[in-house]
Amino acid sequence: MKLIDFHTHIYPDNIAEKATKSIEDFYSMKAEHIGTADELLRASKEAGVSLNVILPVAVKPSGVVHINDFAARVQEEHKNFLSFGTVHAAMENIEDEICRVEKQGLHGIKIHPDTQLFNIDDERMFPVYSYMEGKMPLIVHSGDPRYSFSHPERLRNVMKKFPRLICIAAHFGGWSMSDEGLKYLKDMENCYVDISSTFYDMPLSRGEELISLFGEDRVLFASDFPLGSPLIEKENLMKLKISDTVREKIAFKNAERLLGITL
């Protein structure tokens, strides 16, 4: 079975260990890997992953251009990497950067409001969302009981205002708050969810329930590398009590349709 890992993070080799440590500190969790390109290639080969979707995040506005350049470069260097870009609500010339992201051949935008310290529905992001409608998907870290920046209701607000915007709400729509993700995003037809960073504290039976409630056509396989492990998430996917048809949709078919590709 083919696998597309829709949620991975890598960093330049010289800062990868420090960047991974900052993730561990932010979540008070131990990362399964160090976030280098070589380590992702090794881990994805072990798990049988065919394609990794790289999701960069710029914690500060000043880092956006450099980080997008890195994302474009690793996509060009590695045939099984497909990169998104990022923006920051506080940056200058945000509309110019979203145009540049498209010209670089990046495939969407990733934001992590809890580390970037702005709300999903911040009006400064509206020009970006407007530009993206009908062109490229938005993937959002969704949910964290410690903050309100990424609350699923804020993503719902955005999707109501920009109804043609395709969104992926990471972590079953609500990290550590799946009930809230389901409440606010279940009926948003253009909203996908991924399974990353969920099963470490959620029984597989809850995952089966969420797949049924969101719908089998809206769920994506994802590991959250380097915090998570592609192999462990593959094992979780294989343990789920779902049909082989549904498993294939989650593993790669939904991602292929969303990205407009065929492996």
Backbone hydrogen bonds in HBPLUS format (Angstrom, degrees):
<---DONOR---> <-ACCEPTOR-->    atom                        ^
c    i                          cat <-CA-CA->   ^        H-A-AA   ^      H-
h    n   atom  resd res      DA  || num        DHA   H-A  angle D-A-AA Bond
n    s   type  num  typ     dist DA aas  dist angle  dist       angle   num
A0050-SER N   A0003-LEU O   2.80 MM  47  5.47 152.8  1.87 143.8 152.2     1
A0004-ILE N   A0251-ALA O   2.92 MM 247  6.17 159.9  1.96 163.9 157.6     2
A0005-ASP N   A0051-LEU O   2.91 MM  46  6.27 153.3  1.98 168.0 171.7     3
A0053-VAL N   A0005-ASP O   2.82 MM  48  6.08 166.3  1.84 172.5 168.2     4
A0006-PHE N   A0221-PHE O   3.06 MM 215  6.21 174.2  2.07 142.8 144.3     5
A0224-ASP N   A0007-HIS O   2.79 MM 217  5.05 137.0  1.97 151.1 159.2     6
A0008-THR N   A0053-VAL O   3.11 MM  45  6.01 136.4  2.31 169.5 173.4     7
A0055-LEU N   A0008-THR O   2.80 MM  47  5.87 157.7  1.85 164.3 169.2     8
A0009-HIS N   A0225-PHE O   2.78 MM 216  5.82 139.3  1.94 137.6 151.1     9
A0011-TYR N   A0035-GLY O   2.84 MM  24  5.91 146.3  1.95 163.6 165.3    10
A0015-ILE N   A0012-PRO O   3.02 MM   3  5.74 158.2  2.07 123.3 129.6    11
A0016-ALA N   A0012-PRO O   3.02 MM   4  5.81 121.5  2.37 152.3 166.8    12
A0019-ALA N   A0015-ILE O   2.85 MM   4  6.00 164.0  1.87 162.2 167.5    13
A0020-THR N   A0016-ALA O   2.89 MM   4  6.00 158.6  1.94 147.7 153.5    14
A0021-LYS N   A0017-GLU O   3.00 MM   4  6.19 153.1  2.07 142.0 149.5    15
A0022-SER N   A0018-LYS O   3.03 MM   4  6.33 146.3  2.15 144.0 152.8    16
A0023-ILE N   A0019-ALA O   3.20 MM   4  6.56 145.2  2.33 142.7 151.2    17
A0024-GLU N   A0020-THR O   3.04 MM   4  6.42 160.7  2.08 150.6 155.6    18
A0025-ASP N   A0021-LYS O   2.94 MM   4  6.21 158.0  1.99 149.2 154.9    19
A0026-PHE N   A0022-SER O   2.96 MM   4  6.09 154.9  2.02 141.6 148.4    20
A0027-TYR N   A0023-ILE O   3.07 MM   4  6.29 159.1  2.12 155.6 159.5    21
A0028-SER N   A0024-GLU O   2.71 MM   4  5.41 117.9  2.09 140.4 156.3    22
A0029-MET N   A0024-GLU O   3.14 MM   5  4.96 145.6  2.27 130.8 138.7    23
A0032-GLU N   A0226-PRO O   3.05 MM 194  5.95 122.9  2.39 144.4 157.1    24
A0032-GLU N   A0227-LEU O   3.23 MM 195  5.40 146.9  2.35 103.9 113.4    25
A0033-HIS N   A0226-PRO O   3.04 MM 193  4.73 144.9  2.17 145.4 146.9    26
A0036-THR N   A0034-ILE O   2.91 MM   2  5.96 138.9  2.08 106.3  95.6    27
A0040-LEU N   A0036-THR O   3.03 MM   4  6.29 154.9  2.10 147.1 153.8    28
A0041-LEU N   A0037-ALA O   2.92 MM   4  6.18 158.2  1.97 151.9 158.0    29
A0042-ARG N   A0038-ASP O   2.99 MM   4  6.24 154.8  2.05 144.5 151.2    30
A0043-ALA N   A0039-GLU O   2.89 MM   4  6.07 166.1  1.91 150.3 154.1    31
A0044-SER N   A0040-LEU O   2.80 MM   4  5.84 160.5  1.83 151.3 156.9    32
A0045-LYS N   A0041-LEU O   3.02 MM   4  6.05 150.4  2.11 139.0 146.8    33
A0046-GLU N   A0042-ARG O   3.06 MM   4  6.29 156.9  2.12 146.4 152.5    34
A0047-ALA N   A0043-ALA O   3.11 MM   4  6.34 145.0  2.24 139.6 148.5    35
A0048-GLY N   A0044-SER O   2.88 MM   4  5.89 117.3  2.28 135.7 151.4    36
A0049-VAL N   A0044-SER O   2.77 MM   5  4.85 162.4  1.81 148.9 149.3    37
A0048-GLY N   A0045-LYS O   3.20 MM   3  4.99 143.4  2.35  93.4 104.0    38
A0052-ASN N   A0080-ASN O   2.85 MM  28  6.11 165.9  1.87 153.2 156.8    39
A0082-LEU N   A0052-ASN O   2.88 MM  30  6.14 157.8  1.93 163.4 164.1    40
A0054-ILE N   A0082-LEU O   2.83 MM  28  5.96 150.4  1.92 133.0 143.1    41
A0084-PHE N   A0054-ILE O   2.90 MM  30  6.06 159.8  1.95 167.0 168.1    42
A0063-GLY N   A0060-LYS O   3.06 MM   3  5.59 158.4  2.10 116.0 122.6    43
A0064-VAL N   A0061-PRO O   3.26 MM   3  5.66 167.1  2.27 115.6 119.2    44
A0067-ILE N   A0063-GLY O   2.98 MM   4  6.02 163.3  2.01 158.8 164.1    45
A0068-ASN N   A0064-VAL O   2.90 MM   4  6.11 160.3  1.94 157.8 163.1    46
A0069-ASP N   A0065-VAL O   2.97 MM   4  6.19 152.2  2.05 148.1 156.1    47
A0070-PHE N   A0066-HIS O   3.00 MM   4  6.30 152.7  2.08 145.7 153.0    48
A0071-ALA N   A0067-ILE O   2.95 MM   4  6.25 157.0  2.01 147.5 153.7    49
A0072-ALA N   A0068-ASN O   2.96 MM   4  6.19 158.0  2.01 147.9 153.1    50
A0073-ARG N   A0069-ASP O   2.95 MM   4  6.13 151.4  2.03 144.2 152.5    51
A0074-VAL N   A0070-PHE O   2.97 MM   4  6.24 165.5  1.99 159.0 160.8    52
A0075-GLN N   A0071-ALA O   3.18 MM   4  6.24 150.2  2.27 139.9 148.0    53
A0076-GLU N   A0072-ALA O   3.13 MM   4  6.34 149.1  2.23 140.5 148.1    54
A0077-GLU N   A0073-ARG O   2.97 MM   4  6.21 146.9  2.08 146.4 156.1    55
A0078-HIS N   A0074-VAL O   3.03 MM   4  5.98 142.4  2.18 143.7 150.4    56
A0081-PHE N   A0078-HIS O   3.13 MM   3  5.46 156.1  2.19 119.7 117.9    57
A0107-HIS N   A0083-SER O   2.97 MM  24  6.22 169.4  1.98 150.6 152.1    58
A0085-GLY N   A0108-GLY O   2.82 MM  23  6.04 171.8  1.83 144.2 145.7    59
A0110-LYS N   A0085-GLY O   2.82 MM  25  6.22 151.4  1.90 154.8 161.2    60
A0091-MET N   A0088-HIS O   3.05 MM   3  5.51 169.4  2.07 120.0 123.0    61
A0096-ASP N   A0093-ASN O   3.14 MM   3  5.32 122.6  2.48  99.4 113.3    62
A0097-GLU N   A0093-ASN O   3.20 MM   4  6.58 150.5  2.30 148.0 156.1    63
A0098-ILE N   A0094-ILE O   3.09 MM   4  6.42 153.3  2.17 148.2 154.6    64
A0099-CYS N   A0095-GLU O   3.24 MM   4  6.43 152.5  2.32 141.5 148.3    65
A0100-ARG N   A0096-ASP O   3.00 MM   4  6.26 149.3  2.10 140.7 149.7    66
A0101-VAL N   A0097-GLU O   2.84 MM   4  6.11 153.2  1.91 150.7 157.3    67
A0102-GLU N   A0098-ILE O   3.26 MM   4  6.48 156.6  2.32 139.6 144.5    68
A0103-LYS N   A0099-CYS O   3.04 MM   4  6.36 158.7  2.09 147.5 153.5    69
A0104-GLN N   A0100-ARG O   2.88 MM   4  6.09 141.1  2.03 147.7 158.2    70
A0106-LEU N   A0101-VAL O   3.27 MM   5  5.70 155.8  2.33 170.1 163.1    71
A0105-GLY N   A0102-GLU O   3.05 MM   3  5.36 157.6  2.10 108.1 115.1    72
A0109-ILE N   A0137-PRO O   3.10 MM  28  6.63 153.7  2.17 153.5 161.6    73
A0139-ILE N   A0109-ILE O   2.84 MM  30  6.25 166.7  1.86 163.6 168.0    74
A0111-ILE N   A0139-ILE O   3.09 MM  28  6.60 153.3  2.16 159.2 167.4    75
A0141-HIS N   A0111-ILE O   3.14 MM  30  6.64 157.2  2.19 155.2 162.2    76
A0115-THR N   A0112-HIS O   3.09 MM   3  5.82 139.7  2.26 122.0 131.1    77
A0116-GLN N   A0112-HIS O   2.93 MM   4  6.00 153.6  2.00 155.3 162.0    78
A0117-LEU N   A0113-PRO O   2.75 MM   4  5.39 125.3  2.04 134.5 143.3    79
A0122-ASP N   A0119-ASN O   3.09 MM   3  5.03 153.4  2.16 114.4 111.4    80
A0120-ILE N   A0149-PHE O   3.11 MM  29  6.25 151.7  2.19 164.3 156.3    81
A0125-MET N   A0122-ASP O   2.91 MM   3  5.71 162.1  1.94 124.5 130.0    82
A0126-PHE N   A0123-GLU O   3.07 MM   3  5.17 157.2  2.13 104.8 111.9    83
A0128-VAL N   A0125-MET O   3.00 MM   3  5.36 124.4  2.32 108.2 122.4    84
A0129-TYR N   A0125-MET O   3.07 MM   4  6.42 162.1  2.10 157.2 162.5    85
A0130-SER N   A0126-PHE O   2.87 MM   4  6.00 162.5  1.90 155.4 160.4    86
A0131-TYR N   A0127-PRO O   3.03 MM   4  6.11 157.8  2.08 139.2 145.1    87
A0132-MET N   A0128-VAL O   2.95 MM   4  6.17 150.8  2.03 149.8 158.2    88
A0133-GLU N   A0129-TYR O   3.16 MM   4  6.32 134.9  2.37 145.3 154.6    89
A0135-LYS N   A0132-MET O   2.80 MM   3  5.11 165.4  1.82 138.6 138.2    90
A0136-MET N   A0132-MET O   3.16 MM   4  5.32 162.1  2.19 140.7 144.1    91
A0138-LEU N   A0166-ILE O   2.90 MM  28  6.28 159.8  1.94 156.2 161.9    92
A0168-ILE N   A0138-LEU O   2.75 MM  30  6.19 146.3  1.86 153.9 160.8    93
A0140-VAL N   A0168-ILE O   2.92 MM  28  6.26 161.8  1.96 169.4 172.4    94
A0170-ALA N   A0140-VAL O   2.98 MM  30  6.04 166.7  2.00 160.9 164.4    95
A0175-TRP N   A0142-SER O   2.69 MM  33  6.14 159.5  1.73 145.1 147.6    96
A0143-GLY N   A0150-SER O   2.85 MM   7  5.19 153.1  1.92 122.7 130.1    97
A0147-TYR N   A0144-ASP O   3.05 MM   3  5.72 159.5  2.10 125.3 130.2    98
A0151-HIS N   A0148-SER O   3.22 MM   3  5.12 172.2  2.23 111.3 111.4    99
A0154-ARG N   A0151-HIS O   2.83 MM   3  5.53 139.3  1.99 122.3 132.6   100
A0156-ARG N   A0152-PRO O   2.99 MM   4  6.31 154.8  2.05 149.4 156.7   101
A0157-ASN N   A0153-GLU O   2.97 MM   4  6.27 150.2  2.06 142.8 150.4   102
A0158-VAL N   A0154-ARG O   3.15 MM   4  6.49 154.9  2.21 144.4 149.7   103
A0159-MET N   A0155-LEU O   2.97 MM   4  6.25 162.3  2.01 153.4 158.0   104
A0160-LYS N   A0156-ARG O   2.90 MM   4  6.10 145.7  2.02 150.5 159.4   105
A0161-LYS N   A0157-ASN O   3.15 MM   4  6.37 148.2  2.26 142.0 150.1   106
A0162-PHE N   A0158-VAL O   2.81 MM   4  5.99 145.7  1.92 149.3 160.1   107
A0165-LEU N   A0162-PHE O   3.04 MM   3  5.61 165.3  2.07 124.3 127.1   108
A0167-CYS N   A0190-ASN O   3.04 MM  23  6.31 165.6  2.06 154.7 159.4   109
A0192-TYR N   A0167-CYS O   2.78 MM  25  6.15 166.6  1.79 158.5 160.1   110
A0169-ALA N   A0192-TYR O   2.80 MM  23  6.12 167.3  1.82 151.4 147.4   111
A0173-GLY N   A0170-ALA O   3.16 MM   3  5.40 129.8  2.43  98.6 111.6   112
A0174-GLY N   A0171-HIS O   3.12 MM   3  5.69 160.8  2.16 122.5 122.3   113
A0172-PHE N   A0194-ASP O   2.62 MM  22  5.40 154.3  1.69 162.8 172.3   114
A0177-MET N   A0174-GLY O   2.95 MM   3  4.83 165.9  1.97 120.0 118.7   115
A0180-GLU N   A0177-MET O   3.09 MM   3  5.58 125.4  2.40 108.6 120.6   116
A0181-GLY N   A0177-MET O   3.19 MM   4  6.59 158.3  2.24 148.8 155.3   117
A0182-LEU N   A0178-SER O   2.93 MM   4  6.09 163.6  1.96 150.3 154.0   118
A0183-LYS N   A0179-ASP O   2.94 MM   4  6.09 158.0  1.99 143.2 149.9   119
A0184-TYR N   A0180-GLU O   3.09 MM   4  6.24 164.1  2.12 155.5 157.0   120
A0185-LEU N   A0181-GLY O   2.97 MM   4  5.74 143.8  2.10 146.4 155.6   121
A0186-LYS N   A0182-LEU O   3.14 MM   4  5.04 151.0  2.23 131.6 133.4   122
A0188-MET N   A0185-LEU O   3.10 MM   3  5.24 166.1  2.12 112.4 116.3   123
A0191-CYS N   A0188-MET O   3.01 MM   3  5.51 155.6  2.07 126.1 126.8   124
A0193-VAL N   A0218-ARG O   2.81 MM  25  6.23 154.7  1.88 165.2 173.3   125
A0220-LEU N   A0193-VAL O   2.90 MM  27  6.23 144.1  2.03 148.2 159.1   126
A0195-ILE N   A0220-LEU O   3.13 MM  25  6.39 142.4  2.27 172.4 176.0   127
A0201-ASP N   A0198-THR O   3.24 MM   3  6.23 165.0  2.27 125.5 128.3   128
A0206-ARG N   A0203-PRO O   2.97 MM   3  5.44 133.6  2.19 109.1 120.7   129
A0207-GLY N   A0203-PRO O   3.35 MM   4  6.84 151.8  2.43 145.4 153.2   130
A0208-GLU N   A0204-LEU O   2.93 MM   4  6.31 154.9  2.00 152.6 159.4   131
A0209-GLU N   A0205-SER O   3.05 MM   4  6.29 151.0  2.13 139.4 147.0   132
A0210-LEU N   A0206-ARG O   2.92 MM   4  6.20 159.6  1.96 151.4 156.4   133
A0211-ILE N   A0207-GLY O   2.92 MM   4  6.14 158.4  1.96 153.0 158.5   134
A0212-SER N   A0208-GLU O   3.14 MM   4  6.35 157.3  2.20 142.9 148.6   135
A0213-LEU N   A0209-GLU O   2.94 MM   4  6.21 154.1  2.01 148.8 156.5   136
A0214-PHE N   A0210-LEU O   2.82 MM   4  5.90 169.9  1.83 156.5 158.7   137
A0215-GLY N   A0211-ILE O   2.87 MM   4  5.58 144.4  2.00 134.2 145.3   138
A0218-ARG N   A0215-GLY O   3.03 MM   3  5.69 166.8  2.05 127.1 129.0   139
A0221-PHE N   A0250-ILE O   2.88 MM  29  5.43 134.4  2.10 156.5 142.2   140
A0227-LEU N   A0224-ASP O   2.96 MM   3  5.79 115.2  2.40 146.5 143.8   141
A0228-GLY N   A0224-ASP O   2.99 MM   4  4.99 162.5  2.02 108.5 112.9   142
A0233-GLU N   A0229-SER O   3.01 MM   4  6.23 165.2  2.03 156.8 160.8   143
A0234-LYS N   A0230-PRO O   2.90 MM   4  6.06 147.8  2.01 143.2 152.3   144
A0235-GLU N   A0231-LEU O   2.94 MM   4  6.22 159.0  1.98 150.1 155.6   145
A0236-ASN N   A0232-ILE O   2.93 MM   4  6.26 151.1  2.02 145.4 153.7   146
A0237-LEU N   A0233-GLU O   2.91 MM   4  6.14 158.1  1.96 145.0 150.7   147
A0238-MET N   A0234-LYS O   2.93 MM   4  6.23 156.8  1.99 152.6 158.5   148
A0239-LYS N   A0235-GLU O   3.07 MM   4  6.27 133.9  2.29 139.1 150.9   149
A0239-LYS N   A0236-ASN O   3.11 MM   3  5.11 131.2  2.36  96.1 109.4   150
A0240-LEU N   A0236-ASN O   3.23 MM   4  6.48 130.0  2.50 145.8 157.4   151
A0240-LEU N   A0237-LEU O   3.33 MM   3  5.46 144.4  2.46  99.4 108.8   152
A0242-ILE N   A0240-LEU O   2.97 MM   2  5.63 129.8  2.23 105.3  90.5   153
A0247-ARG N   A0243-SER O   2.93 MM   4  6.18 159.6  1.97 150.7 157.2   154
A0248-GLU N   A0244-ASP O   2.97 MM   4  6.13 155.3  2.03 145.7 150.8   155
A0249-LYS N   A0245-THR O   3.18 MM   4  6.45 151.1  2.27 140.8 148.6   156
A0250-ILE N   A0246-VAL O   3.07 MM   4  6.39 160.9  2.10 154.6 158.4   157
A0251-ALA N   A0247-ARG O   2.85 MM   4  5.98 157.4  1.90 148.4 155.7   158
A0252-PHE N   A0248-GLU O   3.03 MM   4  6.07 165.6  2.05 151.1 152.3   159
A0253-LYS N   A0248-GLU O   3.14 MM   5  6.22 175.8  2.14 147.0 146.9   160
A0254-ASN N   A0249-LYS O   2.89 MM   5  5.19 168.4  1.90 137.5 137.8   161
A0256-GLU N   A0252-PHE O   2.88 MM   4  6.07 159.5  1.93 155.3 161.3   162
A0257-ARG N   A0253-LYS O   3.06 MM   4  6.29 163.5  2.08 149.1 152.8   163
A0258-LEU N   A0254-ASN O   2.96 MM   4  6.14 159.5  2.00 147.3 153.3   164
A0259-LEU N   A0255-ALA O   2.89 MM   4  5.99 160.2  1.92 155.0 159.5   165
A0260-GLY N   A0256-GLU O   2.80 MM   4  5.68 123.2  2.12 140.2 154.3   166
A0261-ILE N   A0256-GLU O   3.01 MM   5  4.95 156.7  2.06 136.8 142.4   167
